Amino acid sequence: MLSIASDRGLSLLGGRPDATALVADGVTISYSELEMLIRERAVQLGETRRLVMIAAANAVDPIVTYLAALEGGHPVLFVSGGEDEASLAHKAAFIERFSPDVVAHYGPQGWTLEERNAGSRHTFHPELAVLGSTSGSTGSPKLVRLSFDNIRSNAASIAEYLRLEPGDRAATTLPLQYCYGLSVVNSHLLAGASLMLTELSVTDEAFWQQAAAHRITSFAGVPYTFETLEASGFAERSVPSLRYLTQAGGRLAPELTRRFARLGAERGFDLFVMYGQTEATARMAYLPPELVTASAGAIGRPIPGGRLRIDAGGTDAPDGEVGELVYEGPNVMLGYAESPADFELGRTVHELRTGDLGRRRDDGLYEIAGRLNRFVKIFGLRVDLDRVERLLADEGIEVRVASADERLFLFATSDRTARRARERAAALVGVPMHAIGAYAVEQFPRTSSGKPDTAALVRFAGLQDRAAATPSQGLGTGAARGARVSPEAIRDLLSTLLSRPEVGLDDSFAGLGGDSLSYIEVSLRLEAMLGALPRDWPALSVRELAAFATDAAEGESVADAAAQATEAPKVVARPRIRPRFGSLVRVETPAALRAIAIVLIVGTHADLFVLKGGAHLLLAVAGYNLARFQLASVPGRARVRSLGRSAAQLAVPAVLWIGAVALLTGQYQASTVLLVNNLVPGDGRWNEQWQFWFLEAMLWTIVGLAALFAVRAVDRLERRSPFGFALVGFTVAVIARFAIAGPHAEYVERYSGPVVVWLIALGWLVARADTTARRVLVSGIAVAGSFGFFGDPLREAILAGGVLALIWLPSVRVPRWMVPAVAALAGASMFIYLTHWQVYPPFEQSAPWAGTLLSLAVGVIAWRVYTLASSRVTSVVRSIHPFSARRGQAVALVEHDPAVDGEVHLASRLESSRRV
């Protein structure tokens, strides 16, 4: 039960003396033991009110110090307790700016109360209890002044709507300095419940072991947390004690919200979706679990004791009308503090103008429609757009900054400056580069009143992203202007091309097991339907692709209308080169390289020309596609299943073809038919049994990876550090190459699986090189690894040049009329390689050009016939054994969620976009 500890302090301990309050490192601490620790710490803090800065951690000492400071009336200022450079720098900046009297932190001797001032240098208002930071890693240093009544009332409201009881136990999955994480502590201790203190991520297996051992009933998460949970197989876990989950810290995608709500209904836990700000202590609204499925996307209703309204120009807006969301309640802050002099101020704020645009629905629930000011949330991190501009300006980079749809937009007056700004902003803000768009404009637009025209910049970004590329990409002209493509049409296309009748609206190409063989045709057909595709389209669900197409159509209409009424910024123009035989269109570099490589292979074998190196280049491209598709960041065990399907897609047609040739001609041995030629002792010389070395190397690499990633610890390790894992894998493969063949591979050594697997690993490494520095490193590795391998400089140059193109050129321009040929050759490359050995020999001496063309044609035909036949067989099998519905779409995998200054900092491993 809540009680005031003194005339100036507050106690949050509401549990029975013998009840468990904290569980830390397997040790339980009762409420009576916790009270004793608090009293001892209060003596150390003294009776004079002082500003106590606490380096936060989900551990006993920081919580005891916080509770002791509250009871003693000492205002508390939380900072991150991390030891990384950014956290330490931020801590030092806050010490310099706000001059705390005591700094509590972990040091060489353990938990330390560092006395910085005798007594206090500050004067405090009697009600001041906590100083919360509202800024992220780049936010303006401004504190929120919270009173004892703010803390008490918000904790009581949260405990009421969550129906907290003494038997509840929450895991501390959020940082203590984050207002959301602190509210979990306050509400549970007030209700007499308990906390399992942990710094572990929800992706860590040890977290779930502790959760089961200590029977947690709840944990909290931001959207990032829930995306991580789905990707790491949370649906497959059994936590019988779990009673509810809470989500806040940003908007969670409605479909993901519904999936967790449905999972909760199956497993017996509730999902509470909540809305809040540090200025309101923590929470302002919540969506009850029974409404989550039907009303996903809404923030719900006001918390007990609070009131929400929509302000439309000074009056309350009617239902359905958009205005600024305003909150009133006992948890509204006293005001802001920009300097220590503000600590003695009383209440300067009586209602909270949230800065969010919202509306009240007909059913009484509230929902957010957008942001009113220049503070935005991107991946859960609150960012001050003006401060980002200033930080970049300090580095000599002049830009204008805007935001929409949780993306950061940077605008500069040259391409070079835009690229530089994008790289620096990603480092300064702490979000992945794919969340940042950079654009070159001729000049920064202004409104008629002379103010910066941010709206025009955002329209320009949308036009460039979604509409400008449409005329130059795809087959045909893409989606018609203003046209809308239904999700069902996209679903039917994927279902047909992937032979997957069970495709749902929440499935994605990568999640369905799409691979490099199907990628070419799917991407071209989607471009013909939707227009220019985003780079990450394989990971987008059917719904998201349909929304993308709709937004692109609307973006064109909005831009056209805006061009007539507003002076929009102009892109730095470059003359468009139109070739004599048609316009140029973009084709992804991996597809172009596959087409080029297979032509080099067949033409060289048929003696049309001598340009060796195509097959080894094709191995590197295959490794790149392997990482991009089979090892994409898809949920649960989907990677292993995808690798298994790919192995079957390679092995089945290969064994059927080689086996048929062997039966008809006796040309191949059983070891060749079964693709195990590497296991058969030989004389080290080339013979026809080695003709399928390429397929054999790919097959057993895929099988080996499937076995490796079936080990969950390995899978989690790769997800945490994709580039590091790929670099280690490449190093192991190179060691194997040099151990077997030395620096120069002789005879069939250059075709044996253990020697050439380094090329597959190189392609994998290229796919994971997501920064300029990493691409430079991998470029050096590729060149160094290629030269000397064959003892043929031209062959080595072809290999190295192809890999460098893969690294630095996301796409290449080709004449439009060539696209069908490129698509066919790239898609059929495996079948061309498989069949050409039986096609070109009769023409090798007399007409090598005919042998080359016939080999390419036969391979394309074989690909089409096999695809059609396998599709029909699959349809028959599935009509007998229908597939069950799949769980959901692929989501981006991330590592964990450490915090920076009151908001969650995204330590993301997402692959960053290479396009400016």
Residue, then its C-alpha position, 0 to 999 in steps of 0.5 A: m500500500l502506498s504511503i508518504a515516507s515524510d513531509r517531503g518524500l514518497s514511498l512506493l513500497g506497497g507489498r507485504p513485508d514477507a512478499t517478494a519485491l525483487v529477484a536478481d541473479g536468482v536471489t529474492i529480496s522481500y519487501s522488508e529486506l528492500e525497505m531495510l536497504i532503502r533506509e541504509r541508502a537514505v542515511q548515506l544520501g543524508e537529510t539535505r535535499r540534493l540532486v542525485m544522478i543515477a547511472a541506470a541499470n536493471a539491478v538492485d543498487p540503482i533501484v535501491t538508490y532511486l527509492a531511497a532518494l524518493e523517500g528522502g525527498h532528493p530529486v533524481l536524474f537518470v542517465s544511461g549506465g552504459e560504458d559505450e562512448a556515446s553513453l559516457a559522453h552524454k553522462a559527462a555533458f549532463i554532469e557539466r550542465f546540471s551539476p548533480d550533487v551526488v553521482a551514483h554509478y558502478g565503479p571499480q569498487g562496485w556501486t559508488l555514491e560519488e559526492r560532488n558537492a557538500g550539501s547542495r548547490h541547488t534550490f528545489h521546489p518542494e514537489l520536485a521528485v524526478l528529472g526525466s530526459t526527453s531527448g534521444s541521442t541528438g535531442s536538445p538537453k531539456l529535462v522534464r520536472l516531475s512531482f511526487d504526485n505525478i509519480r504516485s498517480n501515474a503508477a496507481s493508474i497503470a496498476e489499475y488498468l493492468r489489474l496488477e496484483p501481488g502475484d504479478r512479476a514483471a521482467t525488466t526488459l526496458p532501461l530504467q532511465y526510459c520513462y516506460g521502463l521506470s513506470v514498470v518499476n513504480s507500478h509493480l512496487l506500488a501494487g505489491a507485485s515483484l520484479m525480475l531484474t535483468e539486463l538480458s535481451v529478449t533474443d537471449e536464450a538465457f532470458w527465457q530460462q530465467a523467465a521460466a525459472h522465476r515465472i514472470t507474468s509480464f514484460a514490456g516492449v517497444p515496437y522494435t522489441f515486438e519485431t525482434l520477438e516475432a523474428s526470433g521465434f517467440a510464437e514457438r515458445s511456451v511461457p505458461s506463467l505469462r499473463y500480459l504484454t505491454q507495448a508503447g514507445g511508438r506505433l506498432a504496425p496494426e498487423l503485427t499488433r493483431r498477430f500478437a493479440r491472436l497469439g495471446a488469445e491462443r496462449g492465454f496472455d493479454l496485449f495492452v497497447m499504450y501511449g505516453q510521453t515523459e511529460a506525462t510521467a509515462r502513460m496517458a492512454y491504453l487500448p484494452p486487450e479486448l479491443v486490440t484486434a478490432s482497433a489495432g492502430a488506435i491508442g485507446r482511451p485515457i488512463p484512469g484519472g486522465r482526460l484527452r481532447i482534440d484541440a482544433g484552433g482553440t475549441d474541442a474538435p468533433d469526433g473524426e476531426v483532426g487536431e492536436l491531442v491534449y491531455e489533462g491529469p494528475n500525472v502532467m509534469l510541473g514543466y521543463a528545466e533547461s538549466p539548474a535555475d529551473f529546479e526551484l520553479g513550481r507548476t508552469v504547465h497545467e495541460l499537456r499539448t502532446g505535439d501529436l495530431g489525433r482524432r477521436r473516433d466514433d467509438g470513443l477511442y483515440e488515434i494518432a494522425g501525425r506529428l505537429n512539431r519538429f520532434v519525431k520518433i524514428f525506430g523508437l528514438r526521439v529526434d530533434l530535426d533542428r538539432v540534426e541540422r545544427l550537428l551536420a552544419d557543425e561539420g560543414i554539411e548544409v542540409r535541410v531535414a524533414s521526416a515522414d513515416e518514421r523516416l529521416f529525409l535530408f536535402a542538400t544542393s549536391d549529390r556528394t553533400a547528400r551522400r555525406a550527410r546520409e552517412r553522418a546522420a546515420a552515425l549521429v542519430g543511431v538509426p539504420m541508413h535505410a531509414i534515411g533518404a538523401y536528396a539533391v535539390e537545386q535550391f531550398p524552397r521557401t513559402s510565400s512568407g519566406k519560411p522554409d517550405t518543409a512540406a514541399l521537401v517531403r512531397f519531393a522526397g515521396l515523388q523521388d522515392r515512389a514515382a520518379a523511377t517508374p518510367s525507367q524501370g520494369l517491363g512496360t510502363g508500370a502501374a498506370r497513373g492514379a491506378r491502385v493495385s489490390p493486395e489480392a492481385i499481388r498475392d495471386l501473382l506471387s502464388t502463381l510464380l512461386s507455386r504457393p497457393e497458400v500465399g497470404l496477404d501478410d506473406s513476403f517473397a523472402g518469407l515464402g522462400g523466394d530465391s535467386l531462381s524465382y527472383i528475376e521473374v517475380s521482380l520483373r512481373l511485379e515492376a510491370m504491375l506496380g512500377a519501380l520497386p523499393r530495394d527491400w521489396p523481397a521483405l515486404s508483405v503483400r499488403e505493404l507492396a499494395a500500399f506502396a503502389t497506392d502511395a506511389a500513385e497518390g504521390e504522383s497526383v499530389a506532386d502534380a497538384a502541388a507543382q501548380a500551387t507551390e514552388a517545389p524544389k528541383v532535382v539537380a538535372r542531368p541530361r537523360i541519354r536515350p539510346r538509338f534503339g530505345s530507352l535504358v532501364r535498370v536491371e539489378t547487377p546480380a541478374a546482369l552478372r548471372a546472364i553475362a557469366i552463363v554466356l561466358i561459360v557456354g561461349t568458352h566451352a563451345d570455342l566461340f571465344v576464350l573468356k574463362g572465369g564465368a563459372h567462378l564468378l557465378l559462384a560468388v553471385a550465388g553466394y550473394n543471392l544465398a545471403r540475400f534470400q535463403l539467409a534473409s532475416v525471416p522469423g523462426r526456423a524459416r531459414v533452415r526450411s528455405l535452405g532445404r527447399s533450395a537444396a531440393q530445387l538444385a538437386v532434383p533437376a540436376v540428378l534427373w538430367i544427369g541420371a537420364v544422360a547416364l542411362l542413355t549414354g553411359q557417360y557419367q558415373a553414379s558419383t556424378v549423378l549423385l553430385v558426390n564426385n568430390l568424394v571419389p579418389g581421382d588422378g587430379r586431372w580434368n575429365e567429364q565427371w567434373q563437368f558439374w563441379f559448380l552444382e556440386a559445390m553449391l549443393w553441399t554448401i547449402v546442405g552444410l549451411a542448413a545443418l549449421f543454422a539448424v543449431r539455434a545458437v548459431d542462427r542467433l549469433e549470425r543474426r546478431s552480427p551478420f557481417g562479422f559472421a560472414l567475415v569469419g566464415f570467409t576466413v575459414a573458407v580461405i584457410a581451407r583453400f590455402a591448406i588444400a591448394g596453396p596460393h595457386a590452384e592446379y588442375v581440378e583443385r580449382y573445381s573441388g568443393p572445399v577449394v572453391v567454397w571461398l567464392i560462395a563465402l565471398g558473395w555472402l560477405v559482399a551481401r553483408a557489407d552494408t557500409t562504405a568502409r565494409r565495401v572497401l574492405v571486401s573490395g580489397i579482399a576480393v581483388a587479393g583473393s582472385f589474383g593468383f588463384f588461376g595463374d591466368p590474369l584475364r580469368e582472374a580479372i573477370l572474376a575480380g571485376g564481376v565481384l567489384a561490380l556486385i559490391w559497388l553497382p546495385s543496378v546497371r542500365v541496359p536497353r529496354w529490348m534486352v531486358p527479356a533476354v537478360a531475365a531469361l538467361a539469368g533465370a535459366s542459368m542453372f539449367i543452361y549450365l546443366t544441359h549445355w554439355q550435351v548441346y554444343p559438342p556437335f558444333e564445336q569445330s564447325a559452328p561454335w556460334a550455333g552451339t552457343l546459341l542452341s545451348l542457351a536456347v535449350g537451357v531456357i526451354a528446359w527451365r520453362v518446361y521444368t518450372l511448369a511441370s514442377s508447378r503442376v506436380t506441386s498443385v496435385v500434391r497440395s490438393i491431396h495434402p493442403f498446407s496449413a496457414r503460415r504465421g506471418q511476414a518476414v521482419a528485420l532482425v535486430e540484436h537488442d535494445p539498449a537505451v540512450d537518454g530516455e528513449v530506446h536506441l536502435a542497435s540495428r543489424l538491418e542491411s542499409s540501403r546503398r541508394v542515395 
